Amino acid sequence: MTTTRDTSAIAEETAEETACADPASIHGIVGGSLALRRVLRLVESVATTDAAVLIRGETGTGKELIAGLIHTLSARRARPFVKFNCTAIPAGLLESELFGHERGAFTGAIARRIGRFELAHGGTLLLDEIGDLPLDLQPKLLRVLEEQEFERVGSAQTIRSDVRVIAATNRPLEELVEAGEFRADLYYRLNVFPIDLPALRERPEDIPLLVRHFVAHHARSLGRRIESIPSDVMEKLLRYPWPGNVRELQHAIHRAVILSRGASLQLPPLDAGMRIAGMPAPQAETFDDAVRDHILEVLRETNGVVAGPRGAAARLGLKRSTLLSKMEKLGIGAGDVTTARMQRPAHSAPSIAL
């Protein structure tokens, strides 16, 4: 017989368990494993200095969260924490994004622009995906790190920089240096204090706490009530290898909370979001679309009945008023329920019973 773990006070319990990890828990860093505690000790050691930090880890391991924690624990905490992803901007605009530009510096530069280094003055700048920074821009970054000065694009005026730089990557920079794709001098300048983040599979003891944390978070944001996590569900979560690490776990729990009927967490296939080789990628569905489809499915099964012990609200673990509000927001009416039930017997009522 499958037993369930009672989580009726799941939000309160999660808050109590993570409170002891403050201030890490404030940044969403959840867990008590030895591997994570080692990382947090390194963070505490380096945060009070201005040393450059290189955070290394697989995708989804929380590199941005760790960078934010370093900033919070530093003397720069009252100043800006600016995040910049080196892959999010076309290569031709990266220099302008980092250092800013003057009006007329290039075609389309209709006004002066302040770059990320100026925005982060006195604070911390996170350079995420640093391994993808174009080779021709790396000497300019090195100059800022070594001389604490730069010029905006199109300007001869030198600007002093007071910024603590944290870099993050999921790529092996040492191999990029050997391949001539990353400057060795920049690598050594960034790698003053490396922090390696463990993959989720290397700290499985943190999975139950993370699961409860994410269930509480998403249930609260969705207005849902999840009171128990079946033991077989937790066992599947513990056995799964999590190639996408904590981010993948969070998305899996988010999807599970959306699809769960009633107060017990139901887990959809964990590889549901992965493409099968050779198959075309499905068209992206928005979060509201997923919620709308799920509500319609439940309304179809209850013949449009919302209230009562067997109504859609009870099945979804929602108050009647909450469900009606969501239906109005998502534009769900009697006609939508009728359309969703087109293959149901003809005597099914084409209305919504409140």
N, C-alpha and C positions, 0 to 999 in steps of 0.2 A: 504494500500500500504506500502510495506516494504521500509524504508528509509535506507540509508547507511551513515556512518560517513566517510567523506573525510579524507584520510590519505596520500595524495600525498606527503606531506613533513614529513612523519612518522618518518624517522630516525632523522631529525633535531629537530622535536618536542620532541621526546623522550629524546634526548640529553639535550635539554633545561630544561625539567621537572625534569630530574634526576640530573642535575648539582647542584641544590640547596641541594642535599643530600650528596654531596662530604664530606669525602672520601668514604662513604659507596657505592656510585654508582660505584666507581672504582672496587669494589669487586663484582659487579653484584647484589647488594642489592637494590631492586627497590620497592618504595612504600612510602606513606605518612600517613598511618593510625595511629591512636592513639596507637594501640597495637605494631606496629613496632617502632614508635618513643620512646616508653617506653624501648624497648630492646636496641635501639641505645644510649639512655641516660645511661643505665647500662654499656654498652660497654665503653663509654667515661669515666665513673667513675672509672672502674677497670683497664683500659688499661695502665694507667700511674704507676700502682703498679706492684709488682711481685707476687701477690696473685694467688693461684691456682684457676682456673675457671672450673666449671662443666656446660656444655651447654646441656640442656635437650630439647627434642622435637621429634615429630613424624618424620618418614622417609620423606625426601624431603623438610624439612622446612628451610634448609640452614645453618646447624650447622657448616659445614666447612667454609662457607663464613664468618660467624660471628667470628670464630676463627682467620681467616686471617685478619679481620678488627682489632681485638684486637692487633695482632702482629704489624700491620702497625701503629697503634696509640701509640705504646709503645716505650720506649727508646731502645728497642732491634731491632727496625725496620731494621737496617743496617746489622743485623746478620741473620743466616738462619732461615727459617720457615719450619720445617720438619713435614710431615704428615705421620701417621702410623695407619693403620686399623688393629685392633686386631683380626679380623675374616679372614683376607686375607692370613695369614701365618699358616701352620700346627702347631699344639700346640707344637710339639717337637722342632720346630725351633724358637719359639717366643723369648726365652731367648737370643739366639744368635743374632736375629734381633735387639733386644732392646739394648743389652749391648756389642755386638761384641764377637769374639772368637779368640783364638790364633791358629796358625798352629798346627795340630795334636790333637786338643782338643777333637775331635770325628771323627768317620769314615767319610771321605769325606771332612774334614777340611784341604784342601791342602795349604791354605794361611791364613794369618791374615785377619780378617774382622772387620771393624769399624762399631759399632752399631749406632742406631738412637740417643741415648743420646750423643755420642761423635760428631756425625754429627751436632747436634743442639746446640753445646756448644756456650754459649753467646747469643743464640736466643730462639726460642719457639718450643716446641714439642707438636703437637696435637695427642692425643691418642683417636682415634675414635672407637666407639663400645666398650667402656671400660667395659661395663657390661658382655662382652663375654671373658674377660681375665681369663685364667685358674686359679683356686684357688691356685695351688701350686706356681704360679709365682707372686701372689699378695704381699707376704711379701718382695720380692726383690724390687718390685716397691715402696713399702712403705718406704723401707730403703733409696732409692735414694731421695725420696721426703723429708724425715726427716733429713738425714745426708749429702745429696748432695755428695754421693760417691758410687762407685760400682767397680766390677772387671769384666773383660772380662771372658767368659767361658774358662776354662783351664789356667787361670793366677791367681797368688797370688798378683799381683801388684794392689794397690788401685788407682783408677782414680777419681779425683775431678770433680764434675759436676756443671756447672753453666747454668741451663736450666729452663725456665719458662714452666710449664706443664699446658696444657689445655686439659680437658677430655670431651668427648661428648658421648651421649647415647640416644637411643630411648626406653630403657628398664627402668622399675621402680626399681631403685637400692635399695630403701628402702625395697621392697618386696624380693629382692634377698638376702639382709642382713638377713631378718627374716627367709628365707628358708635355710640359711647357705651356700649360693652359692657365697656370696661376703663378704669380711671381713669388719666388722663394722669400724675398725680403719682406713682402707684405704678409706672407704666411707667418713668419717668425714674429712680426710686429703684432699680429692679431692673437697669436697663440701664447701670449704671456701666461695666461691662467686658463687652461682648458677644463671644461666640465663635460663629462660624458654621461648622457642620460640613458638609463636602462630601458630596454624594450619592455612592454607590458608582460610578455611571456617570461621575462626574467624576474618579475615580482608578482607571481600569481596570487600571493596572499593578500594583495591589495584589491583584487577583483571584487570580492563581496562588498567591501566598503565603497568602492567606486560605483558598483551597481546600485546600492541603496541611495547613494548621493545623487546619481543621475535620475533614478526613479522619482525621488522626492522633488527634484528640480523641475522635471518635465511634467509631472502630475500637477504640481502647483501652477505652472505656467499655462497648462491646458484646462485647468479647472476640473481635474479628474481626481478620483479617489482610488488609489492602489494600496490595499491593506495587507497583501501577502505576496510573497515570491515563492512559488513551488520549488521544492528541493531539486526536482529534475531539471527545472529551468536554470537554477544556479549551477548545477553540475555541467550542463551544456556550455554555459558561459565560461566555466573554469577550464573546460577541455579545449575550447576553441583557441587556435594559435594567435589570433589578433594581429595579422600583418599590418593593419593600419593603426595598431596600438590604441591608446586611450581615446583618440578622436573617433576611431571606428567603433569602439565600445559605446561611447556616448551616442553616436548616431543609431546604433542598434537598439539601445534602450529607448531612445526617442521614438523610433518606429514601433517598438513593442508597446509603449504606453498608448500611442495613437490607436493601435489595433486591438488592444485588450478590451474585452467585454466584461463588465462587472469589476469587482475589486481585486481580482487575482491577475498578476502579470502573466501575459501570454507572449511567447517568444516566436516570432516569424523565423523562417530559414535565415541563418546567419550569412549565407552567401548570396542573399537576394539582390544585393546591390552590385554584385560583380558580373562583368560581362563574360559570356562564353566565347571562347576563341572562335573567330570566323563569323560571329553573329553581329548584325548591325546594332549600334548603340540605341537603346530605346529613347524616345523623346522625353526630355526632362519634364517632371511633374512638380508643380509647386506644392508647398506645404499645405496651403488652403485647399488645393485640389484633392490631396490625400485625405484630409479631414472630411471634406464634403462627400467624397465617395464612400467613406466608412460610415458616416451618419446615414446616407441614403441606403446602404446595404442593411443596416439595422432597422431602419424604418420599413423597408420592404419585408423584413422577416416578422415585424410586429403588425403588418397590415396597416401601417400609418399611425398606430397608437403611440402616443408620446408618454402619457402619464400612467400611473398604476404600477403594481408590482411586476407586471409582465410587459410594460411599455418600454419604448426605446431609451428613455432617460435612465431607467433602472438598469437596463443592460449595459449602457455606456458608463454607468457609475457617476451620472451627473444629476443635479437637481433639474426639475422640470423647467424652471425659469432660465437656468443656464443653457440648457439644450435649445429652448426656443430662441434665446438671444443669439446663439451660434447659428441656428438655422436662418434667422433673419439676416445676419451678417453675411452668410454664404449664399443667400438667395435661394434657399430651399423652400419650395412650396408644394402644394398638393399635386400639381402637374408633374413635378420632378419625380415624386414618389411613384406616380402612375407610369411614367416613362421607364423608371427603373424596374417596374414589375410587369413589363410588357409580355413576358413569357409566363406569368403567373396565371392561374385559372381566371376565367372571365368574371366570376362572382366576387373577386377581391374588390373591396371598396376603394374608389379612386379619390380618397380624401385623407386628411390628417386629423386624427382624433386627439384633442388636447386634454 
